[in-house]
């Protein structure tokens, strides 16, 4: 047999169907061991922490490797390749002695594109009406300075100071007396 049906529960007012609260038993506070000594320990061993931080930084820099010459974040980097030997003392074996030579480049706008440290080829262009041609006078010359033009300077072009071997400096001066000089960036 079936049990008799139960009567429907009476509707309760809204919000009264939450369970009754229960009391939380009393317990001792939780204490973390060594808490107040942690700061003192950190101060005492700060040299180790600094050493570890520097080691991690050095490893990260080595892992990234050198940046490419075309990196836009390093515009101050010198462009070009070293085509001449570094300056050495005279008589130090077969090394080439580098000297500085000031030359006037015909196109001043081209000179404004240069920066100290750039490598350039210097080209002497003879007048084509007289049967002249263009020839490379200096290869891989390093730009050392770009002097500011003097006020009221009438001459065309711009001055560039280059670091070149002594024999190349002689050719540069000779070519500047008879031809117009131009530069190309290496």
MOSUL-V646498 format. One record per residue. N is the residue number from 0. OMEGA is omega in degrees with one decimal (999 if undefined). BURIAL is I if it has 9 or more other C-alpha atoms within 8 Angstrom, else O. Layout:
[[N OMEGA BURIAL] [N OMEGA BURIAL]]
//
This chain:
[[0 -177.4 O] [1 176.5 O] [2 -179.9 O] [3 -178.9 O] [4 179.0 O] [5 176.1 O] [6 179.6 O] [7 -179.7 O] [8 178.6 O] [9 178.8 O] [10 178.1 O] [11 175.4 O] [12 -177.5 O] [13 176.9 O] [14 -179.2 O] [15 -177.7 O] [16 176.6 O] [17 179.5 O] [18 -179.6 O] [19 179.9 O] [20 176.5 O] [21 -178.0 O] [22 176.9 O] [23 -178.3 O] [24 177.5 O] [25 175.7 O] [26 -179.4 O] [27 179.4 O] [28 178.8 O] [29 179.6 O] [30 177.7 O] [31 -177.0 O] [32 175.8 O] [33 -176.7 O] [34 -175.8 O] [35 178.6 O] [36 -178.7 O] [37 180.0 O] [38 178.8 O] [39 179.1 O] [40 178.8 O] [41 179.3 O] [42 -177.7 O] [43 -177.6 O] [44 -177.0 O] [45 176.8 O] [46 177.9 O] [47 179.8 O] [48 179.0 O] [49 178.7 O] [50 178.9 O] [51 178.8 O] [52 178.5 O] [53 178.6 O] [54 178.5 O] [55 179.0 O] [56 179.0 O] [57 178.7 O] [58 179.1 O] [59 178.7 O] [60 177.4 O] [61 -178.3 O] [62 -179.4 O] [63 176.9 O] [64 -179.9 O] [65 179.3 O] [66 179.0 O] [67 179.9 O] [68 -178.9 O] [69 -178.7 O] [70 -177.1 O] [71 -178.7 O] [72 -178.8 O] [73 -177.5 O] [74 -177.2 O] [75 -177.3 O] [76 -179.5 O] [77 -178.7 O] [78 175.3 I] [79 -179.0 I] [80 178.3 O] [81 -177.4 O] [82 178.1 O] [83 179.8 I] [84 178.6 O] [85 -178.8 O] [86 178.4 I] [87 178.1 I] [88 176.1 O] [89 178.6 O] [90 -179.0 O] [91 178.5 O] [92 -175.9 O] [93 -178.3 O] [94 -179.5 I] [95 179.1 I] [96 -179.9 I] [97 177.1 I] [98 176.5 I] [99 -179.8 I] [100 177.1 I] [101 179.4 O] [102 178.1 I] [103 178.8 I] [104 -173.3 I] [105 -176.4 I] [106 -178.1 I] [107 179.8 I] [108 177.3 O] [109 -179.2 O] [110 179.0 I] [111 177.6 O] [112 -175.9 O] [113 174.8 O] [114 175.2 I] [115 -177.5 I] [116 178.4 I] [117 175.1 I] [118 -177.3 I] [119 167.3 I] [120 179.2 I] [121 -176.6 I] [122 176.5 I] [123 -179.0 I] [124 176.7 I] [125 178.8 I] [126 -178.2 I] [127 180.0 O] [128 -179.5 O] [129 177.7 O] [130 -179.2 O] [131 178.6 I] [132 179.6 O] [133 176.6 O] [134 178.1 O] [135 -178.2 I] [136 -179.4 I] [137 178.6 I] [138 174.7 I] [139 178.1 I] [140 -178.4 I] [141 177.2 I] [142 179.4 I] [143 179.8 I] [144 172.7 I] [145 -176.5 I] [146 176.3 O] [147 178.6 O] [148 178.9 O] [149 176.8 O] [150 177.9 O] [151 178.7 O] [152 -175.8 O] [153 -176.5 O] [154 176.9 O] [155 177.5 O] [156 -178.5 I] [157 -178.0 I] [158 177.0 I] [159 176.5 I] [160 -175.6 I] [161 173.3 I] [162 -175.6 I] [163 172.6 I] [164 -175.1 I] [165 -179.0 I] [166 178.9 O] [167 177.9 I] [168 178.0 I] [169 177.4 O] [170 179.1 I] [171 -179.5 I] [172 178.6 I] [173 -179.4 O] [174 -179.1 I] [175 179.1 I] [176 -174.6 O] [177 -175.1 O] [178 173.9 I] [179 -177.5 I] [180 175.9 I] [181 178.7 I] [182 170.8 I] [183 -178.6 O] [184 179.6 O] [185 999 I]]
//
